[in-house]
Amino acid sequence: MTRRELNIAIFEGTADKVLWQPRLETWIGHSIADGTISDRFRGMSNLQIYDELRCSMRYAACAGIERHESREGMVRVEEQHPEHTVYRIRIPEGEICTV
């Protein structure tokens, strides 16, 4: 059974397996931007990386940490959820969070 066939079977309620659908887009984007992407994946597109890992992309879901910035002791994180977005700024003295 191909991943496509398994995905369809899941929606039909007839699947007997689990389809691995990790959320790798954020990791891929940050790894490429930071120059830390593994040599194994260097030069590959997101879809090629998913194929290499034999997993399936979550086409309708993009929730997760979308942006991460760091400046000498400060970390800024943005988390996107279906109904809201959480912004966090962390510094050595504490954290500020808005929803």
N, C-alpha and C positions, 0 to 999 in steps of 0.2 A: 504494500500500500504506500503510495506517495504521500508527502506531507500535504499536498493539495487535497487528495482523496480523504485523508484523515481529518483535515479541517472541515470538509463538507460533512463527513460522518458525525463529527462532534455536533454541528448545528442540527443535524437530522436526529440526534440522540441515539445513534447506532454504533458509536465508537467504543472500542474495548481497550484503548490506549490513551495516553496523555500526550498532547502535542506541546513540545517545548517552545515557548514563545517569550524569551527574555526581552527586556527593554534595554537594548544596547545602544540606541541612537545617541544618548547623552554621553556615554562612555566613549563611543567612537569619535564623536565631535570634539570632545575635550582632549582625547589622546592625540588626535591629528593636530589640533591647534597647539598643544604643548610639545609636540614632537616626540611623544613617548609611546606612540603606537608600536606594537610589536612588529619586528621585521616580517613575521609571517603574514601580517595583514597590510603592510605598507603598500600603497598604490591601489588598494582594492576599494570598491564602492561599498556602501552599507549593505546592499543586497548580496554582493560577493562574499562579504564577511559572514553574513547569516548563512549562506550556502556552505561556506567552508566549515562552519560550526554545526551544520546539519540541524538548524533550528528555523523557526518561522517567525517572521515579523508580525507584530500586532498592528495591523493597518489602521484600525480605528482608535487606538489608544496611544496617546503621546504624553500622558501624565508622568510626572517625575521631576527631578531637578533639571531645569532647562539652562540655567546659567550659574556659573560659579566664578567669583572674582576674589583675589587675595592681594592685600597690600600691607606690608609690614605690620603684622599683628592683627589685621582686620580681615575677616572672611565674610563675604556677602553671598547668600544662597537664595535662589528663587525656586519654590516648589509649586508646580501647577497640578491642581486637582480638578476633577470634573466640574465642581460647583464653585471653586474659589482658588485663589492663589495665595501662598504664604511667602512673605519676604522676611529673611532673617539677616541680621548683621551681628557678627560675633567679634568681640575684642577681648583681650586678656581680662578685663574687669567684669565682663558679663555679656549678655545677649539682649538684643531688641528684636521683637517679632511683631509683624503686622499681618492681618488676614484680610 
